[in-house]
């Protein structure tokens, strides 16, 4: 191309490109996409990243835009949301590239680009229509060999190609629920260790114990509605804060249906936002722990209202009815032997959730809690 203005030529021939452009669907952003964008960012004084989306796509464009904004805070990130032709009609479809050129101008008013970075052959045609330089990046896709299509088909299998910012979207969440003092906390910890991941502790217990210890006269057996809201916010924050550290699956010791239950128990009402959040937060599987069979290990807690087995059985039946009514996926964890209960929980994970080991021996594997030297 010989019709470039001097400032564009200078930008290309200098150490850095002046203003670079990359665009794509990033559905989702994989480590391959991040390499591609970082390549461009290292080459430019200024970089614009255009996230292109259509309403019908499986991952919302606004979500992808937010991911790229967080991952590249120093770039100019633009969301291209106009529904226009996605593929050219043959190699000489100049109208296709002109349509995209005009749409880019609408989304980036006043911006002047020096170069287009692309890993597809169409980059040459797009750059030509825009009157800027084309810079190819990893055309053969050899450096990070993963595609968005492969990732969408099986994100757990290709987990190592997802940035921690993206992982919570695909993370499988398991809620462990049921009456108190029937082994939920132990089960959450043991399952997390077995699957080499993280667990979320019950926020209410630690908060109430802390209040009772540090606030004179505080009665942890009767939390106020404000305390209930604090518990709910803490449970949500704790779960979302640790999600980026999880490995494919995360185990949650209770969730907001439990908070709503106790709010109704103590106050005969529940804040609307908690009830709404309890309905909206999704879990891939519930493990409902049966209190029967663990009586020998149960020590009544004077600070807790349910101290008898019949009362705990009643709560178990409430959970069973609630999960059934709401069509939640759940399994009952029961039995008199803890090892058998644990194995039942492990089997439930493998049956209901496609948690797969990476095919490469160099990549992270799940371990067997009974024998850390043996893969599960």
Secondary structure as the mmCIF struct_conf table of DSSP 4:
data_model
#
loop_
_struct_conf.conf_type_id
_struct_conf.id
_struct_conf.beg_label_comp_id
_struct_conf.beg_label_asym_id
_struct_conf.beg_label_seq_id
_struct_conf.end_label_comp_id
_struct_conf.end_label_asym_id
_struct_conf.end_label_seq_id
HELX_RH_AL_P HELX_RH_AL_P1 UNK A 6 UNK A 13
BEND BEND1 UNK A 14 UNK A 16
STRN STRN1 UNK A 17 UNK A 24
TURN_TY1_P TURN_TY1_P1 UNK A 27 UNK A 28
HELX_RH_AL_P HELX_RH_AL_P2 UNK A 31 UNK A 43
STRN STRN2 UNK A 44 UNK A 52
TURN_TY1_P TURN_TY1_P2 UNK A 55 UNK A 56
BEND BEND2 UNK A 57 UNK A 59
HELX_RH_AL_P HELX_RH_AL_P3 UNK A 61 UNK A 71
TURN_TY1_P TURN_TY1_P3 UNK A 72 UNK A 74
BEND BEND3 UNK A 75 UNK A 75
STRN STRN3 UNK A 76 UNK A 80
BEND BEND4 UNK A 87 UNK A 87
BEND BEND5 UNK A 89 UNK A 90
TURN_TY1_P TURN_TY1_P4 UNK A 91 UNK A 92
HELX_RH_AL_P HELX_RH_AL_P4 UNK A 94 UNK A 107
TURN_TY1_P TURN_TY1_P5 UNK A 108 UNK A 110
BEND BEND6 UNK A 114 UNK A 114
STRN STRN4 UNK A 115 UNK A 118
BEND BEND7 UNK A 119 UNK A 120
TURN_TY1_P TURN_TY1_P6 UNK A 121 UNK A 121
HELX_RH_AL_P HELX_RH_AL_P5 UNK A 122 UNK A 130
TURN_TY1_P TURN_TY1_P7 UNK A 131 UNK A 131
BEND BEND8 UNK A 132 UNK A 132
STRN STRN5 UNK A 133 UNK A 136
TURN_TY1_P TURN_TY1_P8 UNK A 139 UNK A 140
BEND BEND9 UNK A 143 UNK A 144
HELX_RH_AL_P HELX_RH_AL_P6 UNK A 148 UNK A 153
TURN_TY1_P TURN_TY1_P9 UNK A 155 UNK A 158
HELX_RH_3T_P HELX_RH_3T_P1 UNK A 159 UNK A 161
BEND BEND10 UNK A 162 UNK A 162
HELX_RH_AL_P HELX_RH_AL_P7 UNK A 164 UNK A 170
STRN STRN6 UNK A 172 UNK A 178
BEND BEND11 UNK A 179 UNK A 179
TURN_TY1_P TURN_TY1_P10 UNK A 180 UNK A 181
BEND BEND12 UNK A 182 UNK A 183
HELX_RH_AL_P HELX_RH_AL_P8 UNK A 184 UNK A 194
TURN_TY1_P TURN_TY1_P11 UNK A 195 UNK A 196
STRN STRN7 UNK A 199 UNK A 200
HELX_RH_AL_P HELX_RH_AL_P9 UNK A 203 UNK A 214
BEND BEND13 UNK A 215 UNK A 215
TURN_TY1_P TURN_TY1_P12 UNK A 216 UNK A 217
TURN_TY1_P TURN_TY1_P13 UNK A 220 UNK A 221
BEND BEND14 UNK A 222 UNK A 222
HELX_RH_AL_P HELX_RH_AL_P10 UNK A 225 UNK A 242
HELX_RH_3T_P HELX_RH_3T_P2 UNK A 243 UNK A 245
BEND BEND15 UNK A 248 UNK A 248
STRN STRN8 UNK A 249 UNK A 253
HELX_RH_AL_P HELX_RH_AL_P11 UNK A 256 UNK A 267
BEND BEND16 UNK A 268 UNK A 268
HELX_RH_AL_P HELX_RH_AL_P12 UNK A 272 UNK A 280
BEND BEND17 UNK A 284 UNK A 284
STRN STRN9 UNK A 285 UNK A 289
BEND BEND18 UNK A 291 UNK A 291
TURN_TY1_P TURN_TY1_P14 UNK A 292 UNK A 293
HELX_RH_3T_P HELX_RH_3T_P3 UNK A 295 UNK A 297
TURN_TY1_P TURN_TY1_P15 UNK A 302 UNK A 303
BEND BEND19 UNK A 304 UNK A 305
BEND BEND20 UNK A 308 UNK A 308
HELX_RH_AL_P HELX_RH_AL_P13 UNK A 309 UNK A 325
TURN_TY1_P TURN_TY1_P16 UNK A 326 UNK A 327
STRN STRN10 UNK A 330 UNK A 333
BEND BEND21 UNK A 336 UNK A 336
HELX_RH_AL_P HELX_RH_AL_P14 UNK A 338 UNK A 352
BEND BEND22 UNK A 353 UNK A 353
BEND BEND23 UNK A 359 UNK A 360
TURN_TY1_P TURN_TY1_P17 UNK A 361 UNK A 362
BEND BEND24 UNK A 363 UNK A 363
STRN STRN11 UNK A 367 UNK A 368
TURN_TY1_P TURN_TY1_P18 UNK A 369 UNK A 370
STRN STRN12 UNK A 371 UNK A 375
#
